[in-house]
Amino acid sequence: MAHCCESNKDMDQKRTYVWICCLCNNQHRVYEDKQNGGNVPFDEFHKNVRTNVVNIGHVVAMMFPWDNPEYLTRVWCVFEAYTATTAPGCTLTIAMPPKERQAMMSGDVGDINTLFKVFDTTMIQNAKAYAPEDREKILKHVEVTVGYTKLNHSVNKVIRRWVMDTLVAEFEKMNESKGMKNNHDGHNQDDLQDEKLSRLCYNVGSVMYENGEYDEALVYFKIILKKELNPTVDQKSFSANVYNQIGLVYSAKGAYENALVEYCKALEIRLKVLGRDHPNTAESYNNIGVVYNAKGDYENALIEHRKALEIRLKVLGRDHPNTAESYNNIGSVYFQKGDYENALVEYRNCLEIQLKALGPDHPSTAASYNNFGSVLGTDHPSAATSYNNIGSVYYEKGDYENAFVEHRKALEIRLKMLGPDHPSTAESYNNIVGVYYAKGDYKNAFVEYCKAL
């Protein structure tokens, strides 16, 4: 907290006061009352929290440890953050202890996935509370007012912006000091600093890509390729990662020809440096297949996806999420071709893998599909996607009864994990509308359509 205040040059430290939430909201007295058989009504406590946040007008959210911030796991804290981001005249400042910030910055390229997992997947419905009844009432309040999706999006948006601004500031700071320091033996330290800069530059570009700021992401990725920054370790493999990220950006922009060029550059390097039987090589084949599918070149898409599947089965095994991804992508190609029988086979292969999970209470981390070793669950959004895809195949085949069953499974999961106001939940309602309409059951179709709205 001291570092946060001292780093704010606009703050008059002699006239700045800090309220500690657990004290000004009197949580200790609440605890004592409960121990003595008393109870503070939820509505009263909620009103006090909101009143304090609005009246003070500035919330400082303390993020530590950096790779698992306690703040984002507590339901009251997440709700407080949302209040501070949406109430008129309020500000949310994210603060991190210097040591934690340094640890976050010192990670290698692989840690960018940890960043995304930690700072881009906050879900209030997964947060905890000391009093179970508080958690239940807060979630109910969110459901009937703003909804899970809007609240989570609002909080994650602020956090993503903070992560990006923090990475950019660190990059600019390091880049400005580049070349200014020398070792005592006269050797320039630039080579040592270049590696840190290049990896930090990569992370900045990756976060911008995740934020949808594609043009800005390209700028940072291309800085690395200008040879201004040269990592001294594993340079060729790192360059392949950069080309791959540029391909992802172009693909997201719909520039498929440019994406294909970059993906092929990454693949060429990976084949030479890593060999064919490597997860990153499989990733390149997979990405090329995705582009071909988007372009409508289904035959080449199948060829590339099957190469990816072959490697993943050999290197990662059948029960790995990336193997499931390959089955799903092959099913998608068959579906686009109108080959519904083969699409159904591949979608079921995908679903079979996803259901070999730790159970329905496994954390929903759909954004971390590249986090090797993670497992899904029967309630995971990806499982819902598989049910949805299978339902779509049955619908196209005219098998409306089975289509209805699969879409209902998808809807049940999405309602539980994503909430009633999530776009994917609306998609499930809409698909059920289509089934009812195709069956001539217009009354139920109208009911489900209203839910989708």
C-alpha positions as CSV (number, residue, x, y, z in Angstrom):
1,M,0.0,0.0,0.0
2,A,2.9,2.4,0.8
3,H,4.5,1.7,-2.6
4,C,1.1,2.3,-4.3
5,C,0.7,5.7,-2.6
6,E,4.4,6.7,-3.1
7,S,4.3,5.9,-6.8
8,N,1.3,8.2,-7.3
9,K,2.9,11.6,-7.9
10,D,-0.5,13.4,-8.0
11,M,-1.4,12.2,-4.5
12,D,-0.9,14.5,-1.5
13,Q,0.3,12.0,1.0
14,K,-0.4,14.4,3.9
15,R,-4.0,14.7,3.0
16,T,-4.7,11.1,1.8
17,Y,-6.5,8.7,4.0
18,V,-6.8,5.0,3.6
19,W,-9.8,2.9,4.8
20,I,-9.3,-0.8,5.3
21,C,-12.4,-2.6,4.1
22,C,-12.6,-5.2,6.8
23,L,-12.5,-2.5,9.4
24,C,-14.8,0.2,7.9
25,N,-17.3,-2.5,7.0
26,N,-16.9,-4.0,10.5
27,Q,-16.5,-7.6,9.4
28,H,-14.9,-8.5,12.8
29,R,-18.0,-7.3,14.6
30,V,-20.2,-9.2,12.2
31,Y,-18.1,-12.3,13.0
32,E,-18.5,-11.7,16.7
33,D,-22.3,-11.3,16.4
34,K,-22.6,-14.6,14.5
35,Q,-20.5,-16.3,17.2
36,N,-22.9,-15.0,19.8
37,G,-26.0,-16.1,17.9
38,G,-26.7,-12.7,16.3
39,N,-26.9,-11.9,12.6
40,V,-26.4,-8.9,10.4
41,P,-29.0,-9.0,7.5
42,F,-27.4,-9.4,4.1
43,D,-29.3,-6.4,2.7
44,E,-27.9,-4.1,5.4
45,F,-24.3,-5.3,5.0
46,H,-24.6,-5.0,1.2
47,K,-25.9,-1.5,1.5
48,N,-23.0,-0.6,3.8
49,V,-20.4,-2.0,1.4
50,R,-21.8,-0.1,-1.5
51,T,-22.2,3.1,0.5
52,N,-18.6,3.0,1.6
53,V,-17.3,2.3,-1.9
54,V,-19.3,5.1,-3.4
55,N,-18.6,7.6,-0.7
56,I,-14.9,7.0,-0.6
57,G,-14.8,6.9,-4.4
58,H,-11.5,5.0,-4.8
59,V,-10.8,1.3,-4.3
60,V,-7.3,-0.1,-4.3
61,A,-7.3,-3.8,-5.1
62,M,-4.2,-5.6,-3.7
63,M,-3.0,-8.4,-6.1
64,F,-0.8,-10.9,-4.4
65,P,0.6,-13.5,-4.9
66,W,0.8,-12.5,-8.6
67,D,0.0,-16.0,-9.9
68,N,-3.0,-16.5,-7.6
69,P,-4.3,-13.3,-6.2
70,E,-6.4,-13.9,-3.1
71,Y,-8.5,-10.8,-4.0
72,L,-10.0,-12.4,-7.1
73,T,-11.0,-15.6,-5.2
74,R,-13.3,-13.8,-2.7
75,V,-16.9,-13.1,-3.7
76,W,-17.2,-9.8,-1.7
77,C,-13.9,-8.5,-3.3
78,V,-15.0,-9.3,-6.8
79,F,-18.4,-7.6,-6.2
80,E,-16.6,-4.6,-4.6
81,A,-14.3,-4.3,-7.7
82,Y,-17.4,-4.3,-10.0
83,T,-19.0,-1.6,-7.9
84,A,-15.9,0.5,-8.1
85,T,-15.7,0.1,-11.9
86,T,-19.4,1.0,-12.6
87,A,-20.5,3.4,-9.9
88,P,-20.3,7.1,-11.0
89,G,-17.3,8.9,-9.6
90,C,-15.6,5.8,-8.4
91,T,-12.1,4.5,-9.4
92,L,-10.5,1.1,-9.1
93,T,-6.7,1.0,-8.8
94,I,-4.9,-2.3,-9.0
95,A,-1.8,-2.5,-6.8
96,M,0.8,-5.2,-6.6
97,P,3.8,-5.4,-4.2
98,P,7.1,-4.6,-5.9
99,K,8.5,-8.1,-5.3
100,E,5.3,-9.7,-6.8
101,R,5.4,-7.4,-9.8
102,Q,9.1,-8.3,-10.4
103,A,8.2,-12.0,-10.2
104,M,5.4,-11.4,-12.8
105,M,7.8,-9.6,-15.1
106,S,10.6,-12.1,-14.8
107,G,8.7,-15.1,-16.3
108,D,9.5,-16.5,-19.7
109,V,7.2,-16.8,-22.7
110,G,5.3,-19.8,-21.3
111,D,4.2,-17.7,-18.3
112,I,2.0,-15.6,-20.6
113,N,-0.6,-18.4,-20.3
114,T,-0.4,-18.1,-16.6
115,L,-1.1,-14.3,-16.9
116,F,-4.2,-15.0,-19.0
117,K,-5.4,-17.7,-16.6
118,V,-4.9,-15.5,-13.5
119,F,-6.0,-12.1,-14.8
120,D,-8.6,-12.9,-17.5
121,T,-10.8,-15.6,-16.1
122,T,-12.3,-14.0,-13.0
123,M,-15.7,-15.5,-12.4
124,I,-17.7,-14.3,-9.4
125,Q,-19.7,-17.6,-9.5
126,N,-16.5,-19.4,-8.6
127,A,-15.5,-17.1,-5.8
128,K,-15.8,-18.0,-2.1
129,A,-17.0,-16.3,1.1
130,Y,-16.5,-17.0,4.7
131,A,-20.2,-17.2,5.2
132,P,-21.8,-19.6,2.6
133,E,-25.1,-17.7,3.0
134,D,-23.4,-14.5,1.9
135,R,-22.0,-16.1,-1.2
136,E,-25.5,-17.5,-2.1
137,K,-27.1,-14.1,-1.6
138,I,-24.5,-12.1,-3.5
139,L,-24.8,-14.5,-6.4
140,K,-28.5,-14.3,-6.3
141,H,-28.3,-10.5,-6.3
142,V,-26.0,-10.6,-9.3
143,E,-28.2,-13.0,-11.2
144,V,-31.3,-10.8,-10.8
145,T,-29.5,-7.5,-11.5
146,V,-26.5,-7.2,-13.7
147,G,-25.9,-10.9,-14.4
148,Y,-22.7,-13.0,-14.2
149,T,-21.5,-12.2,-17.8
150,K,-21.6,-8.4,-17.5
151,L,-20.1,-8.3,-14.1
152,N,-17.2,-10.7,-15.0
153,H,-16.6,-8.9,-18.2
154,S,-16.4,-5.5,-16.5
155,V,-14.0,-6.7,-13.9
156,N,-11.8,-8.7,-16.3
157,K,-11.7,-5.7,-18.7
158,V,-10.2,-3.5,-16.1
159,I,-7.7,-6.2,-15.0
160,R,-6.6,-6.9,-18.6
161,R,-6.0,-3.2,-19.2
162,W,-3.9,-3.0,-16.0
163,V,-1.8,-6.0,-17.1
164,M,-1.3,-4.6,-20.5
165,D,-0.4,-1.1,-19.2
166,T,2.0,-2.7,-16.7
167,L,3.8,-4.8,-19.3
168,V,4.0,-1.8,-21.8
169,A,5.4,0.5,-19.0
170,E,8.0,-2.1,-18.1
171,F,9.0,-2.7,-21.7
172,E,9.4,1.1,-22.4
173,K,11.5,1.4,-19.2
174,M,13.8,-1.4,-20.1
175,N,14.0,-0.3,-23.8
176,E,15.0,3.3,-22.7
177,S,17.9,1.9,-20.5
178,K,19.1,-0.5,-23.2
179,G,22.8,0.1,-24.0
180,M,23.3,2.5,-21.1
181,K,24.9,0.0,-18.7
182,N,28.2,-1.9,-19.2
183,N,30.0,-4.6,-17.3
184,H,33.2,-3.8,-15.4
185,D,35.2,-5.8,-18.0
186,G,34.0,-3.4,-20.8
187,H,31.5,-5.8,-22.4
188,N,28.1,-4.3,-23.1
189,Q,25.2,-5.7,-21.3
190,D,22.8,-5.3,-24.3
191,D,23.0,-9.0,-25.1
192,L,21.8,-9.9,-21.7
193,Q,19.0,-7.3,-21.7
194,D,17.9,-8.1,-25.3
195,E,16.6,-11.5,-24.2
196,K,14.5,-10.0,-21.4
197,L,13.2,-7.3,-23.7
198,S,12.3,-9.7,-26.5
199,R,10.3,-11.9,-24.2
200,L,8.6,-9.0,-22.5
201,C,7.8,-7.6,-26.0
202,Y,6.3,-11.0,-26.9
203,N,4.1,-10.9,-23.8
204,V,3.0,-7.3,-24.5
205,G,1.9,-8.3,-28.0
206,S,0.2,-11.4,-26.7
207,V,-1.8,-9.5,-24.2
208,M,-2.8,-6.9,-26.8
209,Y,-3.9,-9.8,-29.1
210,E,-6.1,-11.1,-26.3
211,N,-7.5,-7.7,-25.8
212,G,-8.5,-7.5,-29.5
213,E,-6.0,-4.7,-30.2
214,Y,-4.6,-6.5,-33.3
215,D,-2.7,-3.7,-35.0
216,E,-0.9,-2.7,-31.8
217,A,0.0,-6.4,-31.2
218,L,1.5,-6.6,-34.7
219,V,3.8,-3.7,-33.9
220,Y,5.3,-5.4,-30.9
221,F,5.7,-8.8,-32.6
222,K,7.4,-7.2,-35.6
223,I,9.8,-5.3,-33.3
224,I,11.3,-8.7,-32.3
225,L,11.7,-9.7,-36.0
226,K,13.5,-6.5,-36.9
227,K,16.6,-8.0,-35.2
228,E,16.5,-5.2,-32.7
229,L,15.9,-7.7,-30.0
230,N,17.6,-11.1,-30.2
231,P,17.1,-13.7,-27.5
232,T,20.4,-15.5,-26.8
233,V,18.7,-18.7,-25.9
234,D,16.7,-20.9,-28.3
235,Q,16.4,-18.0,-30.8
236,K,15.0,-20.0,-33.7
237,S,12.3,-21.7,-31.7
238,F,11.4,-18.3,-30.2
239,S,11.1,-16.8,-33.6
240,A,8.7,-19.5,-34.6
241,N,6.5,-18.6,-31.6
242,V,6.5,-15.0,-32.8
243,Y,5.6,-16.0,-36.4
244,N,2.8,-18.1,-34.9
245,Q,1.4,-15.2,-32.9
246,I,1.5,-13.0,-35.9
247,G,-0.5,-15.7,-37.7
248,L,-3.1,-15.7,-34.9
249,V,-3.4,-11.9,-35.2
250,Y,-3.9,-12.0,-39.0
251,S,-6.4,-14.9,-38.7
252,A,-8.4,-12.9,-36.1
253,K,-8.4,-9.9,-38.5
254,G,-9.7,-12.2,-41.3
255,A,-6.5,-11.8,-43.3
256,Y,-6.2,-15.5,-44.0
257,E,-3.6,-15.3,-46.7
258,N,-1.2,-13.4,-44.5
259,A,-2.0,-15.8,-41.6
260,L,-1.1,-18.7,-43.8
261,V,2.2,-17.2,-44.7
262,E,3.2,-16.6,-41.0
263,Y,2.0,-20.0,-39.9
264,C,4.1,-21.7,-42.6
265,K,7.1,-19.7,-41.4
266,A,6.6,-21.0,-37.9
267,L,6.1,-24.6,-39.1
268,E,9.2,-24.5,-41.2
269,I,11.3,-23.5,-38.2
270,R,9.7,-25.9,-35.8
271,L,10.2,-28.9,-38.2
272,K,13.9,-28.0,-38.3
273,V,14.5,-27.2,-34.7
274,L,11.9,-29.3,-32.8
275,G,11.2,-32.1,-35.3
276,R,7.9,-33.4,-36.4
277,D,6.8,-35.1,-33.2
278,H,6.5,-32.1,-31.0
279,P,3.4,-30.3,-29.6
280,N,4.4,-27.0,-31.1
281,T,4.7,-28.6,-34.5
282,A,1.3,-30.1,-34.1
283,E,0.0,-26.6,-33.1
284,S,1.3,-25.2,-36.4
285,Y,-0.4,-27.9,-38.5
286,N,-3.6,-27.2,-36.5
287,N,-3.5,-23.5,-37.1
288,I,-2.9,-24.0,-40.8
289,G,-5.9,-26.3,-40.8
290,V,-8.0,-23.7,-39.2
291,V,-7.1,-21.2,-41.9
292,Y,-7.9,-23.6,-44.7
293,N,-11.2,-24.3,-43.1
294,A,-12.0,-20.6,-42.8
295,K,-11.1,-20.2,-46.5
296,G,-13.4,-23.1,-47.5
297,D,-10.6,-25.3,-48.6
298,Y,-11.9,-28.4,-46.7
299,E,-9.6,-31.0,-48.2
300,N,-6.4,-29.2,-47.2
301,A,-8.0,-28.4,-43.8
302,L,-8.5,-32.1,-43.2
303,I,-5.0,-33.0,-44.2
304,E,-3.5,-30.4,-41.8
305,H,-5.8,-31.3,-38.9
306,R,-5.0,-35.0,-39.3
307,K,-1.3,-34.3,-39.2
308,A,-1.9,-32.4,-35.9
309,L,-4.0,-35.2,-34.6
310,E,-1.4,-37.9,-35.4
311,I,1.3,-36.0,-33.6
312,R,-0.9,-35.2,-30.6
313,L,-2.0,-38.8,-30.2
314,K,1.7,-39.9,-30.3
315,V,3.2,-37.2,-28.1
316,L,0.4,-36.1,-25.8
317,G,-1.9,-39.1,-25.8
318,R,-5.6,-39.6,-26.5
319,D,-6.8,-38.0,-23.3
320,H,-5.2,-34.6,-23.7
321,P,-7.3,-31.5,-24.3
322,N,-5.3,-30.6,-27.4
323,T,-6.1,-34.0,-28.9
324,A,-9.8,-33.3,-28.2
325,E,-9.3,-30.0,-30.0
326,S,-8.0,-31.8,-33.1
327,Y,-11.0,-34.2,-33.1
328,N,-13.3,-31.2,-32.7
329,N,-11.6,-29.3,-35.6
330,I,-11.9,-32.3,-37.9
331,G,-15.5,-32.6,-36.9
332,S,-16.0,-29.0,-37.8
333,V,-14.5,-29.5,-41.3
334,Y,-16.8,-32.5,-41.9
335,F,-19.8,-30.5,-40.7
336,Q,-18.9,-27.6,-43.1
337,K,-18.7,-30.2,-45.9
338,G,-22.1,-31.6,-45.1
339,D,-20.6,-35.0,-44.1
340,Y,-22.7,-35.3,-40.9
341,E,-21.9,-38.9,-40.2
342,N,-18.2,-38.3,-40.0
343,A,-18.7,-35.1,-38.1
344,L,-20.7,-36.9,-35.5
345,V,-17.9,-39.5,-35.1
346,E,-15.3,-36.8,-34.5
347,Y,-17.4,-34.7,-32.2
348,R,-18.1,-37.7,-30.1
349,N,-14.4,-38.5,-29.9
350,C,-13.8,-35.0,-28.7
351,L,-16.6,-35.3,-26.1
352,E,-15.3,-38.6,-24.9
353,I,-12.0,-37.1,-24.0
354,Q,-13.5,-34.0,-22.3
355,L,-15.7,-36.2,-20.1
356,K,-12.7,-38.1,-18.7
357,A,-12.4,-35.4,-16.2
358,L,-12.0,-34.6,-12.5
359,G,-15.7,-34.2,-12.1
360,P,-18.4,-31.5,-12.4
361,D,-16.7,-29.2,-9.9
362,H,-13.5,-28.8,-11.9
363,P,-12.6,-25.1,-12.6
364,S,-13.9,-23.7,-15.8
365,T,-10.8,-22.4,-17.7
366,A,-12.0,-22.3,-21.3
367,A,-9.5,-19.5,-22.1
368,S,-6.5,-21.6,-21.1
369,Y,-6.8,-24.2,-23.8
370,N,-3.0,-24.0,-24.4
371,N,-2.3,-24.8,-20.7
372,F,-0.9,-28.3,-21.2
373,G,-2.0,-30.8,-18.6
374,S,-5.3,-29.1,-17.7
375,V,-8.4,-31.4,-17.5
376,L,-12.0,-30.6,-18.3
377,G,-15.2,-31.8,-16.8
378,T,-18.8,-32.7,-17.5
379,D,-19.7,-29.1,-16.6
380,H,-16.9,-27.5,-18.6
381,P,-17.9,-25.0,-21.3
382,S,-15.9,-27.0,-23.8
383,A,-18.1,-30.1,-23.0
384,A,-21.1,-27.9,-23.6
385,T,-19.7,-26.9,-27.0
386,S,-19.3,-30.6,-27.9
387,Y,-22.9,-31.3,-26.9
388,N,-24.0,-28.3,-29.0
389,N,-22.0,-29.5,-32.0
390,I,-23.5,-32.9,-31.8
391,G,-27.0,-31.4,-31.5
392,S,-26.3,-29.4,-34.6
393,V,-25.3,-32.5,-36.6
394,Y,-28.5,-34.3,-35.5
395,Y,-30.5,-31.2,-36.5
396,E,-29.0,-31.1,-40.0
397,K,-29.8,-34.9,-40.3
398,G,-33.4,-34.2,-39.4
399,D,-33.1,-36.2,-36.2
400,Y,-34.8,-33.6,-34.1
401,E,-35.3,-35.8,-31.0
402,N,-31.6,-36.4,-30.5
403,A,-30.8,-32.8,-31.5
404,F,-33.1,-31.6,-28.7
405,V,-31.5,-34.0,-26.1
406,E,-27.9,-32.7,-27.0
407,H,-28.9,-29.1,-27.1
408,R,-30.5,-29.4,-23.7
409,K,-27.3,-30.9,-22.2
410,A,-25.4,-28.0,-23.6
411,L,-27.9,-25.5,-22.2
412,E,-27.8,-27.1,-18.7
413,I,-24.0,-26.8,-18.5
414,R,-24.0,-23.2,-19.8
415,L,-26.7,-22.1,-17.4
416,K,-24.7,-23.6,-14.5
417,M,-21.2,-22.4,-15.5
418,L,-21.8,-19.2,-17.6
419,G,-25.1,-17.9,-16.3
420,P,-28.4,-17.1,-18.0
421,D,-27.2,-14.0,-19.8
422,H,-24.1,-15.3,-21.5
423,P,-24.0,-15.3,-25.3
424,S,-23.3,-19.1,-25.4
425,T,-26.4,-19.7,-23.3
426,A,-28.4,-17.6,-25.7
427,E,-27.0,-19.7,-28.5
428,S,-28.3,-22.9,-26.8
429,Y,-31.8,-21.4,-26.3
430,N,-31.7,-20.3,-30.0
431,N,-30.7,-23.9,-31.1
432,I,-33.6,-25.3,-29.1
433,V,-35.9,-22.8,-30.8
434,G,-34.7,-24.1,-34.2
435,V,-35.6,-27.7,-33.1
436,Y,-39.1,-26.8,-31.9
437,Y,-39.7,-24.8,-35.0
438,A,-38.6,-27.6,-37.3
439,K,-41.0,-29.9,-35.4
440,G,-43.8,-27.4,-35.9
441,D,-44.1,-26.8,-32.1
442,Y,-44.3,-23.0,-32.5
443,K,-45.6,-22.4,-28.9
444,N,-42.5,-23.8,-27.2
445,A,-40.3,-22.3,-29.9
446,F,-41.7,-18.9,-28.9
447,V,-41.0,-19.6,-25.2
448,E,-37.4,-20.5,-25.8
449,Y,-36.9,-17.6,-28.2
450,C,-38.0,-15.1,-25.5
451,K,-35.4,-16.7,-23.2
452,A,-32.7,-16.2,-25.9
453,L,-33.6,-12.5,-26.1
